[in-house]
Amino acid sequence: MLCTHQESPYAELQAGQAVQNVWLTATARGLAASMISEVIEVPDTRDELRHLLGGTLHPQALLQIGYGGPTVPAPRRAIDDLILE
């Protein structure tokens, strides 16, 4: 779980950057990561989670990290479909 000490757009930006760093580090070490966003997105559960953390931290993201099985890469569009002249 990633938390901030404040609730603000800047704190959310910093949390997003931290999630990016954690996710890239996990991937570089052969781990899989996925977001568990429902806990953070629902106001009632977010408030309850904040209370369980002592009331001073603001939960921003929850990641599940571990060893996962191989996955199929997401399909990509051809470059010609994306470039307009």
Steps between C-alpha positions, in 0.01 A plus 500: 500500500623842412388792718567872519501737795273747321194485277567726203556486124875530560491208746310295243764583237779392735313180581463426129871549447576271794267231361680528167838447670376206707335337197808540279730369774275199560490425127877535468538241776270250333191572708148571382292788636135593475292780646223431749312822446156425647626540858633848427226623262196435723479790749365291791767230475770764443392679820494171691845413370628843602358443850670157520830669408472735797313788339803700387588330170302532176488175301576570135571162339495131582718263301507125501855386425626146458604231258249452221463271207582603146248723327423580139618847392222749428437547128655814352374708212718532190708818489331593170166512683637755746696744283307759300660707229 
